[in-house]
Amino acid sequence: MTQAEIEWSNTEKRVAQDALKKAYEREVESLIRRVRENASKISDLENVWQLHDFLSARRHDIDGKYDGREAFLMFTLSGLVKEGLLQLSELEGLAADKRAKVSLLTRM
């Protein structure tokens, strides 16, 4: 069975979407803290451009990371667990086989 053929119940979809939201909020909070730290150290124009480049790269990364389409949910969730933005325990409510697949993908 391919990832696109995996069936997600309404409960599982809600659990996955809640998990994506939590991870996104954590990442945004972390980014804001880092930007504040970096902005407080700006001393010249080069520092401004470095901050701009950092933010552009982070925006690109974040915009592509939170794909909630069913066909990509396993990969999205496992990537977030791998990065430490989610814990496997936060995926309670998914079927055991889906949690096991997410766990397996985090080790790849």
WOGI-V295447 format. One record per residue. RES is the residue in one letter. SS is DSSP state (H for helix, E for strand, - for the rest). OMEGA is omega in radians with two decimals (999 if undefined). D_CENTER is the distance of its C-alpha to the mean C-alpha in Angstrom with 1 decimal. Layout:
res=RES ss=SS omega=OMEGA d_center=D_CENTER
res=RES ss=SS omega=OMEGA d_center=D_CENTER
//
This chain:
res=M ss=- omega=3.12 d_center=24.5
res=T ss=- omega=3.13 d_center=21.9
res=Q ss=H omega=-3.12 d_center=18.3
res=A ss=H omega=-3.11 d_center=19.6
res=E ss=H omega=-3.13 d_center=22.4
res=I ss=- omega=3.12 d_center=20.4
res=E ss=- omega=3.10 d_center=21.4
res=W ss=- omega=3.08 d_center=19.2
res=S ss=- omega=3.10 d_center=21.2
res=N ss=H omega=3.11 d_center=20.8
res=T ss=H omega=-3.14 d_center=19.9
res=E ss=H omega=3.09 d_center=17.2
res=K ss=H omega=3.14 d_center=15.8
res=R ss=H omega=3.11 d_center=15.9
res=V ss=H omega=-3.13 d_center=14.3
res=A ss=H omega=-3.14 d_center=11.3
res=Q ss=H omega=3.08 d_center=11.1
res=D ss=H omega=3.12 d_center=11.7
res=A ss=H omega=3.10 d_center=8.9
res=L ss=H omega=3.14 d_center=6.4
res=K ss=H omega=3.12 d_center=8.6
res=K ss=H omega=-3.12 d_center=8.7
res=A ss=H omega=3.13 d_center=5.3
res=Y ss=H omega=3.14 d_center=5.8
res=E ss=H omega=3.10 d_center=9.2
res=R ss=H omega=-3.12 d_center=8.8
res=E ss=H omega=3.13 d_center=7.4
res=V ss=H omega=3.11 d_center=10.1
res=E ss=H omega=3.12 d_center=12.6
res=S ss=H omega=3.12 d_center=12.2
res=L ss=H omega=3.14 d_center=12.7
res=I ss=H omega=3.09 d_center=15.6
res=R ss=H omega=-3.11 d_center=17.2
res=R ss=H omega=3.12 d_center=17.1
res=V ss=H omega=3.11 d_center=18.6
res=R ss=H omega=3.11 d_center=21.2
res=E ss=H omega=-3.13 d_center=22.2
res=N ss=H omega=-3.12 d_center=22.5
res=A ss=H omega=-3.14 d_center=24.3
res=S ss=- omega=-3.12 d_center=26.8
res=K ss=- omega=-3.12 d_center=27.8
res=I ss=- omega=-3.14 d_center=28.6
res=S ss=- omega=3.12 d_center=32.2
res=D ss=- omega=-3.07 d_center=32.8
res=L ss=H omega=3.12 d_center=31.7
res=E ss=H omega=3.09 d_center=30.1
res=N ss=H omega=3.10 d_center=27.6
res=V ss=H omega=-3.12 d_center=26.8
res=W ss=H omega=3.08 d_center=26.1
res=Q ss=H omega=3.10 d_center=23.9
res=L ss=H omega=3.09 d_center=21.8
res=H ss=H omega=-3.13 d_center=21.7
res=D ss=H omega=3.10 d_center=20.7
res=F ss=H omega=-3.12 d_center=17.9
res=L ss=H omega=3.11 d_center=16.6
res=S ss=H omega=3.13 d_center=17.1
res=A ss=H omega=3.14 d_center=15.1
res=R ss=H omega=3.13 d_center=12.1
res=R ss=H omega=3.12 d_center=12.5
res=H ss=H omega=3.14 d_center=12.7
res=D ss=H omega=-3.09 d_center=9.6
res=I ss=H omega=-3.13 d_center=7.4
res=D ss=H omega=-3.11 d_center=9.7
res=G ss=H omega=-2.98 d_center=9.2
res=K ss=H omega=-2.96 d_center=5.5
res=Y ss=- omega=-3.14 d_center=5.4
res=D ss=- omega=-3.09 d_center=8.6
res=G ss=- omega=3.10 d_center=10.1
res=R ss=- omega=-3.05 d_center=13.4
res=E ss=H omega=-3.10 d_center=15.0
res=A ss=H omega=-3.07 d_center=15.8
res=F ss=H omega=-3.03 d_center=12.3
res=L ss=H omega=-3.14 d_center=10.7
res=M ss=H omega=-3.12 d_center=11.7
res=F ss=H omega=3.14 d_center=10.1
res=T ss=H omega=-3.13 d_center=6.7
res=L ss=H omega=-3.14 d_center=7.0
res=S ss=H omega=3.09 d_center=8.8
res=G ss=H omega=3.14 d_center=6.7
res=L ss=H omega=3.06 d_center=4.2
res=V ss=H omega=-3.14 d_center=7.9
res=K ss=H omega=3.14 d_center=9.3
res=E ss=- omega=-3.12 d_center=7.7
res=G ss=- omega=3.12 d_center=8.8
res=L ss=- omega=3.08 d_center=6.2
res=L ss=- omega=3.01 d_center=7.7
res=Q ss=- omega=3.10 d_center=11.2
res=L ss=H omega=-3.14 d_center=13.0
res=S ss=H omega=3.13 d_center=15.4
res=E ss=H omega=3.12 d_center=13.0
res=L ss=H omega=3.03 d_center=13.3
res=E ss=- omega=-3.07 d_center=17.1
res=G ss=- omega=2.99 d_center=18.5
res=L ss=- omega=3.08 d_center=17.3
res=A ss=- omega=-3.09 d_center=20.3
res=A ss=H omega=-3.14 d_center=21.0
res=D ss=H omega=3.11 d_center=20.8
res=K ss=H omega=3.08 d_center=17.3
res=R ss=H omega=3.13 d_center=16.2
res=A ss=H omega=3.11 d_center=18.3
res=K ss=H omega=3.09 d_center=16.8
res=V ss=H omega=-3.14 d_center=13.2
res=S ss=H omega=3.13 d_center=14.9
res=L ss=H omega=-3.13 d_center=16.9
res=L ss=H omega=3.13 d_center=14.3
res=T ss=H omega=-3.12 d_center=12.7
res=R ss=- omega=-3.12 d_center=16.2
res=M ss=- omega=999 d_center=16.5
//
